[in-house]
Amino acid sequence: MTTATSNSYTLDTLTGQIGPVVSDAEIKQLDAAYLLPVYSRLPITLVRGAGSRVWDADGKEYLDFLAGIAVNTLGHCHPKLVAAIQEQAATLMHTSGYYFTAPVAKLAEKLTKLAGMDRVFFGNSGAEAIECAIKIARKHAKSYGGPSKFGIVAAQMSFHGRTLAAVTATGQPKYSAPFAPVVQGFTHVPFNDIAALEAAVTEDTCAVLLEPIQGEGGIYPAHKPYLEAARALCDKHDALLIFDEVQTGIARTGKWFAYEHYGVVPDLLTSAKGLGGGFPIGACLARGEAAETLVPGDHGSTYGGNPLACAAAMAVLETIEEEHLLANSHAMGAYFVHRLNEKPFRDKLTDIRALGLMIGIELKAPDAKRVLLAAMERGLLMSAIGDHTLRIVPPLNVSQPEIDQALAILVGIV
Ligand SMILES: Cc1ncc(COP(=O)(O)O)c(C=O)c1O
């Protein structure tokens, strides 16, 4: 079946393809032949999505509880997000940073207010937001210390992205070792270990960089005293506290940003993933002196936060408010965890770590990959972290019946 989308393009609604239709086998061949092989893809080709559901090339339906790795905040193809993108694309898509535009200015105001910050820089991804935060911390330190004040203390098992500075910041050597020599000045300490943090932060530290909940590391929330200690150490040593909320931000945990659960306010806050609801955008938010550090010429990005990306992000933020998705994230997360604590799950799990709709399930058996594939076979998408942990990060508008359906699939296979 085909639908005309414009004078020259035709959308095949069965395959989700625009232009000449290629078969599923051909798609897989082209992918294998022409893409740099950096992803181990699962064996399905996704064609279209609606709400919490996606469909593959054979027409099979899945509950998408990975949501593009905590990105599809509003689910797939939410009409308000689609309309905002269509309207902005037909009006003004991209201009560069040379000019003022309304979508960028309005999003800057909205996001900084929601985040409790003063200013924002928009980029295209989480890694770019981290790069910006690192550059601010390094420059800011120049006014407080000598040439040796460039140390950045981060946590083991953290994840901050794939650019060279971001993989260096990431506390998992497998991501950075192949690309050595890495960026100077990073040290990694065990997460949630106050004594180790105290030992590592000195007058040569320019920043402490932490995720309030380690996402790629296995869904491990920080302890409140740990983040409080990080704040106090930064204050003592004139260092900036950076919270990486690329995964935890934008209502994922039931609050706009996870730091609000802790009452510990960072100087720099990174956001991406859920912010655009599927449209690429990243943000480095800053307050106080950190917000006054960069001057014209210090930083930039050709695409970063263009009118189209900002219109998409504004639609995401407004829809979260209009549809009360902070409350839904909190309530559905609590319901999910409540059900997982009941039999028969209770006996199969060693731990459930969750805040809102950021849920890590630790299996007794080192079986996460098998469970992931079996769930996919039965129509549920999630991700596995290591051998034991399943990560569940559904859209923030997920419903109780959808969670019941996911649990009914999981019950037979964990
Ligand atoms: C906490 C955190 N920071 C940074 C990143 C990198 O984001 P991106 O892949 O958009 O560059 C990720 C991605 O998973 C992340 O989880």
The ligand as an SDF file (V2000), in Angstrom:
LIG
                    3D

 16 16  0  0  0  0  0  0  0  0999 V2000
   24.8280    9.2220   30.9930 C   0  0  0  0  0  0  0  0  0  0  0  0
   25.1640    9.3530   29.5390 C   0  0  0  0  0  0  0  0  0  0  0  0
   25.9520   10.3490   29.1430 N   0  0  0  0  0  0  0  0  0  0  0  0
   26.2760   10.5330   27.8490 C   0  0  0  0  0  0  0  0  0  0  0  0
   25.8160    9.6610   26.8900 C   0  0  0  0  0  0  0  0  0  0  0  0
   26.1770    9.8830   25.4610 C   0  0  0  0  0  0  0  0  0  0  0  0
   25.0820   10.3470   24.7530 O   0  0  0  0  0  0  0  0  0  0  0  0
   25.0720   10.3220   23.1490 P   0  0  0  0  0  0  0  0  0  0  0  0
   25.0450    8.8910   22.7440 O   0  0  0  0  0  0  0  0  0  0  0  0
   23.8310   11.0800   22.7760 O   0  0  0  0  0  0  0  0  0  0  0  0
   26.3130   11.0220   22.7020 O   0  0  0  0  0  0  0  0  0  0  0  0
   24.9960    8.5960   27.2590 C   0  0  0  0  0  0  0  0  0  0  0  0
   24.4990    7.6280   26.2570 C   0  0  0  0  0  0  0  0  0  0  0  0
   24.1060    6.5380   26.5590 O   0  0  0  0  0  0  0  0  0  0  0  0
   24.6660    8.4310   28.6180 C   0  0  0  0  0  0  0  0  0  0  0  0
   23.8760    7.4350   29.0380 O   0  0  0  0  0  0  0  0  0  0  0  0
  1  2  1  0
  2  3  1  0
  2 15  2  0
  3  4  2  0
  4  5  1  0
  5  6  1  0
  5 12  2  0
  6  7  1  0
  7  8  1  0
  8  9  2  0
  8 10  1  0
  8 11  1  0
 12 13  1  0
 12 15  1  0
 13 14  2  0
 15 16  1  0
M  END
$$$$
